[in-house]
Amino acid sequence: MPVVRGRFVPEVQSTGRIKRFLDVLLWGTRWTQECLSDLDDIEFLRECIRSIRPGICGIRLFVPPEHADTIEALQNLDVRFVPIKASAASSETSKAIADQELANAVQTAFVCDADALVVNSPEWLPYTPDIDELGLLLTDTGFLKRYCETFVRGHDVPWALAVPIWGMAWNGFYHVSEQQTFGVGVDFVHAAQEKGLNAVARETGRSLVHNRLPNICFTRDRLLFCEMQKMAAKRAKWTRQEFAFEIGYYLNFYYPLIFGGFDHIALLVNQSLQLGLPDKNVGAIYKGFLDALKAKDAALHTLFTDGKQVEFMNRIGYLRHYASHRGALAPGKLVERPEKELTDDEVDAIMADTGRDKTLAFLPEGVIRESIRKSARANIRMAHYEKEGTVLDGVVPIEINGKAAFIHPLTDTTWNFKKFLLFMDKVLTELKARL
């Protein structure tokens, strides 16, 4: 869009917006009754989504016309789909995927820009990591349901197939939709009220279960949604829009929420057991708190000092402290430095050949133009080095006990959530037994 109403509009190439449709390619034969039930559930969600006006998102199913039994099954279920001609695998796809039929399925998925390739052949699932590297999810119908839920939640539609209630607000959604997640916490809050736990501890417990935990769930889902968009950008080969900003934004909330949750739990323990410590002196890894807890309750002390739990808290703690006090978490690419780096003259020649220096021509000479030139040079160098081989993508540095490493925070999203929830449930179960 270079000219609008007579005005020149500079345009950034190799970028795009969030994907409004979740595109799914079904590839298989003789779908089980369980698979068909999953697809029926997804069609139920699709009907609800279609009722939104104006439309904000959608889910599309693609099926090759050659797959007659799949088409017949979908027609019997009254599930809408779009025919897509099957494609033969390219040499590049065949090189990445050894199984020829699966390679054809992957190539067909690329043609319709599918986000997910859904199969019913278990022997293909070990190829998941290889296909993931291509920006495509290989999965079954069971996981597809969860994937669809995450997608619509990312478009601000609170929805769960387990408890299909239309029009819910976020403030009550997770309590209703994830009853297993909230079960132990809600039981504790009710027991604390019935047993007459002191008012301060009751409020701390209520805030943990009814405020912090839903905040963590919401941020978790946004990160998973951003991961979907990142995969779509990877398929499109966008180099200037990989949703790194959006991912970083939510990560900088996720880790403080989880790490603060550990201290929140410790505060609840202090108030419930009346350890006598001032609130400001209470923290899940504080020596004073742990010493007081050990003298009062050995079982709870063991939960807080378990080796793996301490390792997890330290890991989250490092990332939280970095995000809160030292900078902002911004996952990036780690590339191997080449033996011979590009000179400024070589970079400027690339800039001129690709037309990237045109923007500089509109700027007056001075500090601002040279700063933008320096940034452009850095981007060109990075793009050049990536061609030589990206070592790691989407990583952040971490250092614990003097040992440095890189982690993939986005791929840890669900794992971090489960680890935190498991710890919280164990502590609340022990506390409830002591009321």
C-alpha positions as CSV (number, residue, x, y, z in Angstrom):
1,M,0.0,0.0,0.0
2,P,2.5,2.7,-1.1
3,V,0.1,5.5,-1.9
4,V,-3.2,6.3,-0.1
5,R,-5.2,9.4,-0.9
6,G,-2.2,10.9,-2.6
7,R,0.1,10.3,0.4
8,F,3.1,8.0,0.2
9,V,3.0,5.3,2.9
10,P,6.3,3.5,3.7
11,E,5.6,-0.2,3.9
12,V,7.4,-2.8,5.9
13,Q,8.0,-6.1,4.1
14,S,8.0,-9.6,5.5
15,T,5.5,-9.0,8.2
16,G,1.8,-9.6,8.8
17,R,-1.1,-9.7,11.4
18,I,-2.4,-12.4,13.7
19,K,-4.1,-15.3,11.9
20,R,-7.9,-15.0,12.3
21,F,-8.6,-18.5,11.1
22,L,-7.3,-21.7,12.6
23,D,-6.8,-23.9,9.6
24,V,-6.9,-27.7,10.1
25,L,-6.1,-30.4,7.5
26,L,-7.7,-33.8,8.3
27,W,-5.7,-36.7,6.8
28,G,-6.7,-40.3,7.6
29,T,-9.1,-43.1,7.0
30,R,-11.5,-45.1,9.2
31,W,-11.8,-42.5,12.0
32,T,-12.8,-44.1,15.3
33,Q,-16.0,-43.1,17.1
34,E,-13.9,-41.2,19.6
35,C,-12.3,-39.1,16.8
36,L,-15.7,-38.4,15.3
37,S,-17.0,-37.3,18.7
38,D,-14.1,-34.9,19.0
39,L,-14.9,-33.5,15.5
40,D,-18.5,-33.1,16.5
41,D,-17.5,-31.1,19.6
42,I,-15.3,-28.9,17.4
43,E,-18.2,-28.3,15.0
44,F,-20.3,-27.3,18.1
45,L,-17.7,-24.7,18.9
46,R,-17.5,-23.5,15.2
47,E,-21.3,-23.0,15.2
48,C,-21.0,-20.8,18.3
49,I,-18.2,-18.8,16.8
50,R,-20.2,-18.3,13.6
51,S,-22.9,-16.6,15.6
52,I,-20.6,-13.7,16.6
53,R,-21.3,-10.6,14.6
54,P,-19.1,-9.1,13.3
55,G,-17.0,-12.2,13.0
56,I,-13.7,-12.2,14.9
57,C,-12.2,-15.6,14.2
58,G,-13.0,-19.0,12.8
59,I,-11.9,-22.6,12.4
60,R,-11.7,-24.2,9.0
61,L,-11.4,-27.9,8.2
62,F,-9.8,-29.1,5.0
63,V,-10.1,-32.6,3.5
64,P,-8.7,-34.0,0.2
65,P,-11.5,-35.2,-2.1
66,E,-9.7,-38.5,-2.5
67,H,-10.5,-39.3,1.2
68,A,-14.0,-40.5,0.5
69,D,-14.6,-42.2,3.9
70,T,-13.6,-39.0,5.8
71,I,-15.9,-36.9,3.7
72,E,-18.8,-39.4,4.2
73,A,-18.2,-39.4,8.0
74,L,-18.1,-35.5,8.1
75,Q,-21.3,-35.3,6.0
76,N,-23.1,-37.8,8.4
77,L,-22.1,-35.5,11.3
78,D,-23.1,-32.4,9.4
79,V,-19.6,-31.0,9.8
80,R,-18.6,-28.4,7.3
81,F,-15.3,-28.7,5.5
82,V,-13.4,-27.3,2.5
83,P,-12.1,-29.7,-0.2
84,I,-8.3,-29.3,-0.9
85,K,-6.5,-31.1,-3.6
86,A,-3.7,-33.4,-2.2
87,S,-0.2,-32.3,-3.2
88,A,2.9,-34.3,-3.8
89,A,5.7,-33.6,-1.4
90,S,8.4,-31.2,-2.6
91,S,12.1,-32.4,-2.5
92,E,12.6,-30.2,0.6
93,T,9.6,-31.7,2.4
94,S,10.6,-35.2,1.4
95,K,14.0,-34.6,2.8
96,A,12.6,-33.5,6.2
97,I,9.9,-36.2,6.3
98,A,11.0,-39.8,5.4
99,D,7.5,-41.3,5.2
100,Q,6.2,-40.4,1.8
101,E,2.5,-40.3,2.5
102,L,3.1,-38.2,5.6
103,A,5.3,-35.9,3.5
104,N,2.5,-35.5,1.0
105,A,0.1,-34.7,3.8
106,V,2.6,-32.0,5.1
107,Q,2.9,-30.5,1.7
108,T,-0.9,-30.4,1.3
109,A,-1.0,-28.7,4.7
110,F,1.4,-26.0,3.5
111,V,-0.8,-25.4,0.4
112,C,-3.8,-24.5,2.6
113,D,-1.6,-22.8,5.2
114,A,-2.9,-25.3,7.8
115,D,-1.9,-24.6,11.4
116,A,-2.5,-28.3,12.3
117,L,-2.3,-31.6,10.5
118,V,-4.7,-34.0,12.2
119,V,-4.0,-37.7,11.6
120,N,-5.3,-41.0,13.1
121,S,-2.1,-43.0,12.4
122,P,-0.2,-43.3,15.7
123,E,2.9,-44.4,13.8
124,W,3.2,-40.9,12.4
125,L,3.2,-39.1,15.8
126,P,7.0,-39.6,16.4
127,Y,7.5,-37.2,13.5
128,T,5.9,-34.4,15.5
129,P,9.2,-32.6,16.4
130,D,10.4,-32.7,12.8
131,I,7.1,-31.3,11.5
132,D,7.0,-28.7,14.3
133,E,10.3,-27.4,13.0
134,L,8.5,-26.6,9.7
135,G,5.9,-24.5,11.6
136,L,3.1,-27.1,11.6
137,L,1.5,-29.0,14.4
138,L,1.0,-32.7,13.9
139,T,-1.6,-34.0,16.3
140,D,-4.8,-36.1,16.8
141,T,-8.4,-35.0,17.3
142,G,-8.2,-35.1,21.1
143,F,-5.5,-32.5,21.3
144,L,-7.1,-30.5,18.5
145,K,-10.0,-29.7,20.8
146,R,-7.7,-28.1,23.3
147,Y,-5.9,-26.3,20.5
148,C,-9.2,-24.9,19.2
149,E,-10.0,-23.7,22.8
150,T,-6.7,-21.9,23.1
151,F,-7.2,-20.3,19.7
152,V,-10.6,-18.8,20.4
153,R,-9.5,-17.7,23.9
154,G,-6.7,-15.8,22.2
155,H,-9.4,-13.9,20.3
156,D,-11.1,-13.0,23.6
157,V,-13.7,-15.7,23.5
158,P,-13.8,-17.5,26.8
159,W,-14.7,-21.1,25.9
160,A,-14.2,-24.6,27.2
161,L,-15.8,-27.7,25.6
162,A,-15.9,-29.4,29.0
163,V,-18.3,-26.7,30.3
164,P,-19.8,-25.1,27.2
165,I,-21.3,-21.8,28.5
166,W,-21.6,-19.0,26.0
167,G,-20.9,-15.4,26.9
168,M,-19.0,-15.9,30.1
169,A,-16.7,-13.2,31.4
170,W,-13.0,-13.9,32.2
171,N,-13.5,-13.2,35.9
172,G,-15.5,-16.4,36.4
173,F,-14.5,-18.4,33.4
174,Y,-11.5,-20.4,34.7
175,H,-13.3,-21.5,38.0
176,V,-16.0,-23.0,35.9
177,S,-14.0,-24.4,33.0
178,E,-11.0,-25.8,34.9
179,Q,-12.6,-27.3,37.9
180,Q,-9.8,-29.8,38.3
181,T,-7.3,-26.9,38.4
182,F,-9.2,-25.1,41.1
183,G,-10.6,-28.0,43.0
184,V,-8.1,-28.2,45.8
185,G,-7.9,-24.5,46.2
186,V,-11.6,-24.0,46.4
187,D,-11.9,-26.8,48.9
188,F,-9.3,-25.1,51.1
189,V,-11.1,-21.8,51.0
190,H,-14.4,-23.3,51.9
191,A,-12.8,-25.4,54.7
192,A,-11.0,-22.3,56.1
193,Q,-14.4,-20.5,56.3
194,E,-16.1,-23.4,58.0
195,K,-13.4,-24.1,60.5
196,G,-13.0,-20.5,61.5
197,L,-9.4,-19.9,60.2
198,N,-8.4,-16.3,61.1
199,A,-9.7,-13.6,58.8
200,V,-6.2,-12.5,57.6
201,A,-5.3,-16.1,56.4
202,R,-8.8,-16.6,54.8
203,E,-8.3,-13.4,52.7
204,T,-4.8,-14.5,51.7
205,G,-6.1,-17.9,50.6
206,R,-9.1,-16.4,48.8
207,S,-6.8,-14.0,46.9
208,L,-4.5,-16.9,46.0
209,V,-7.2,-19.1,44.6
210,H,-9.6,-16.6,43.2
211,N,-7.3,-13.8,41.9
212,R,-3.7,-15.0,41.3
213,L,-4.5,-18.5,39.9
214,P,-7.0,-17.2,37.3
215,N,-4.4,-14.5,36.3
216,I,-1.8,-17.2,35.8
217,C,-4.3,-19.3,33.7
218,F,-5.1,-16.3,31.5
219,T,-1.5,-15.5,30.9
220,R,-0.7,-19.1,30.2
221,D,-3.4,-19.2,27.5
222,R,-2.2,-16.0,25.9
223,L,1.3,-17.4,25.6
224,L,0.0,-20.6,24.0
225,F,-1.9,-18.4,21.6
226,C,1.2,-16.4,20.7
227,E,3.0,-19.7,20.1
228,M,0.4,-20.5,17.5
229,Q,0.9,-17.2,15.8
230,K,4.7,-17.7,15.9
231,M,4.3,-21.0,14.0
232,A,2.1,-19.3,11.4
233,A,4.8,-16.6,11.0
234,K,7.4,-19.3,10.6
235,R,5.5,-20.9,7.8
236,A,5.0,-17.6,6.1
237,K,8.8,-16.9,6.5
238,W,8.2,-13.5,8.0
239,T,11.4,-12.1,9.2
240,R,10.1,-8.9,10.8
241,Q,7.1,-10.3,12.6
242,E,7.7,-13.4,14.7
243,F,5.4,-12.2,17.6
244,A,8.5,-11.8,19.8
245,F,7.1,-8.6,21.2
246,E,3.8,-10.1,22.2
247,I,5.5,-13.2,23.6
248,G,7.9,-11.1,25.7
249,Y,5.0,-9.0,27.0
250,Y,3.2,-11.9,28.5
251,L,6.4,-13.7,29.7
252,N,7.2,-10.6,31.7
253,F,3.9,-11.1,33.5
254,Y,3.9,-14.9,33.7
255,Y,7.1,-15.3,35.7
256,P,6.3,-12.6,38.3
257,L,2.8,-14.1,38.7
258,I,4.2,-17.6,39.3
259,F,7.1,-16.7,41.5
260,G,4.9,-14.3,43.5
261,G,2.6,-17.3,43.9
262,F,5.3,-19.2,45.8
263,D,5.6,-16.3,48.3
264,H,1.8,-16.0,48.3
265,I,1.6,-19.6,49.4
266,A,4.3,-19.1,52.0
267,L,2.4,-16.1,53.4
268,L,-0.7,-18.2,53.7
269,V,1.3,-20.9,55.6
270,N,2.7,-18.3,58.0
271,Q,-0.7,-16.9,58.7
272,S,-2.5,-20.2,59.0
273,L,0.0,-21.8,61.3
274,Q,0.7,-18.6,63.1
275,L,4.4,-18.8,62.8
276,G,4.6,-15.2,64.0
277,L,6.7,-13.7,61.2
278,P,6.0,-10.2,59.9
279,D,4.6,-10.5,56.3
280,K,7.6,-8.6,54.9
281,N,9.9,-11.4,56.3
282,V,8.0,-14.2,54.6
283,G,9.1,-15.8,51.3
284,A,9.1,-19.3,50.0
285,I,12.9,-19.4,49.9
286,Y,13.6,-17.1,52.9
287,K,15.8,-18.8,55.6
288,G,13.8,-17.2,58.4
289,F,10.5,-18.6,57.1
290,L,11.9,-22.0,56.4
291,D,13.5,-22.2,59.9
292,A,10.2,-21.2,61.6
293,L,8.3,-23.7,59.5
294,K,10.7,-26.5,60.2
295,A,10.1,-26.0,64.0
296,K,6.4,-25.9,63.5
297,D,5.6,-28.5,60.8
298,A,8.2,-30.8,59.4
299,A,5.9,-32.2,56.6
300,L,5.2,-28.7,55.1
301,H,8.9,-27.8,55.5
302,T,9.8,-30.8,53.4
303,L,7.5,-29.6,50.6
304,F,9.2,-26.2,50.5
305,T,12.8,-27.6,50.7
306,D,12.4,-30.6,48.3
307,G,15.4,-30.5,46.0
308,K,13.5,-30.4,42.7
309,Q,11.1,-27.8,44.0
310,V,13.9,-25.5,45.1
311,E,15.5,-25.9,41.7
312,F,12.2,-25.0,40.1
313,M,11.7,-22.0,42.3
314,N,15.2,-20.7,41.7
315,R,14.7,-21.1,38.0
316,I,11.5,-19.1,38.0
317,G,13.0,-16.7,40.6
318,Y,15.9,-15.8,38.3
319,L,13.5,-15.0,35.4
320,R,11.2,-13.1,37.7
321,H,14.0,-11.0,39.1
322,Y,15.3,-10.2,35.7
323,A,11.9,-9.2,34.4
324,S,11.1,-7.1,37.4
325,H,14.5,-5.4,38.2
326,R,17.1,-5.8,35.5
327,G,15.4,-5.7,32.2
328,A,12.7,-7.3,30.1
329,L,12.5,-10.9,28.9
330,A,12.8,-10.9,25.2
331,P,13.3,-14.3,23.6
332,G,15.6,-14.1,20.6
333,K,17.8,-16.2,18.3
334,L,21.2,-17.5,19.2
335,V,23.4,-17.8,16.2
336,E,27.0,-19.0,15.9
337,R,29.5,-16.3,15.1
338,P,31.0,-16.9,11.6
339,E,34.8,-17.0,11.1
340,K,34.6,-13.9,8.9
341,E,32.1,-11.2,9.7
342,L,30.7,-8.8,7.2
343,T,32.3,-5.4,7.1
344,D,30.2,-2.2,7.1
345,D,30.9,-1.6,3.4
346,E,29.6,-5.2,2.6
347,V,26.5,-4.6,4.7
348,D,25.9,-1.2,3.1
349,A,26.1,-2.8,-0.3
350,I,23.5,-5.4,0.7
351,M,21.3,-2.6,2.0
352,A,21.6,-0.7,-1.3
353,D,20.9,-3.8,-3.4
354,T,17.8,-4.7,-1.5
355,G,16.5,-1.1,-1.3
356,R,16.7,-1.0,2.5
357,D,18.6,2.3,2.4
358,K,15.7,4.2,0.9
359,T,14.2,5.0,4.3
360,L,17.5,6.7,5.3
361,A,17.2,9.0,2.4
362,F,14.1,10.7,4.0
363,L,16.0,11.4,7.2
364,P,18.2,14.5,7.7
365,E,21.9,13.9,8.5
366,G,22.5,13.4,12.2
367,V,22.4,11.2,15.2
368,I,19.0,9.7,14.4
369,R,19.8,8.7,10.9
370,E,23.1,7.1,12.0
371,S,21.3,5.3,14.8
372,I,18.8,3.8,12.3
373,R,21.6,2.9,9.9
374,K,23.4,1.1,12.7
375,S,20.2,-0.8,13.6
376,A,19.6,-1.7,9.9
377,R,23.2,-3.0,9.7
378,A,22.7,-5.2,12.7
379,N,19.5,-6.7,11.2
380,I,21.2,-7.5,7.9
381,R,24.1,-9.1,9.7
382,M,21.8,-11.2,11.8
383,A,19.8,-12.3,8.7
384,H,23.1,-13.2,7.0
385,Y,24.3,-15.2,10.0
386,E,20.9,-17.0,10.3
387,K,21.4,-18.4,6.8
388,E,24.6,-19.9,8.1
389,G,22.6,-21.7,10.7
390,T,20.5,-20.6,13.7
391,V,21.7,-22.6,16.8
392,L,18.7,-21.8,19.0
393,D,15.5,-19.8,18.4
394,G,13.2,-18.2,21.0
395,V,15.7,-18.4,23.9
396,V,16.6,-16.3,26.9
397,P,19.8,-16.6,29.0
398,I,19.6,-17.8,32.6
399,E,22.2,-18.1,35.3
400,I,21.7,-20.1,38.5
401,N,24.4,-20.8,41.1
402,G,27.1,-19.5,38.7
403,K,26.0,-21.8,35.9
404,A,24.8,-20.1,32.7
405,A,22.5,-21.6,30.0
406,F,19.7,-20.8,27.6
407,I,16.1,-21.9,27.9
408,H,13.0,-21.9,25.7
409,P,10.5,-20.1,27.9
410,L,7.6,-20.4,25.5
411,T,7.9,-24.2,25.2
412,D,8.0,-24.3,29.1
413,T,4.6,-22.5,29.5
414,T,2.4,-25.5,30.3
415,W,5.2,-27.3,32.2
416,N,5.7,-24.3,34.5
417,F,2.0,-24.0,35.1
418,K,1.7,-27.7,36.1
419,K,4.7,-27.5,38.4
420,F,3.3,-24.5,40.2
421,L,-0.2,-26.0,40.5
422,L,1.2,-29.3,41.9
423,F,3.1,-27.5,44.6
424,M,0.2,-25.3,45.5
425,D,-2.2,-28.2,45.8
426,K,0.2,-30.2,48.0
427,V,0.6,-27.3,50.4
428,L,-3.1,-26.5,50.5
429,T,-3.9,-30.2,51.1
430,E,-1.6,-30.3,54.1
431,L,-2.9,-27.0,55.4
432,K,-6.5,-28.1,55.1
433,A,-5.7,-31.2,57.2
434,R,-4.5,-29.0,60.0
435,L,-7.5,-26.7,60.2
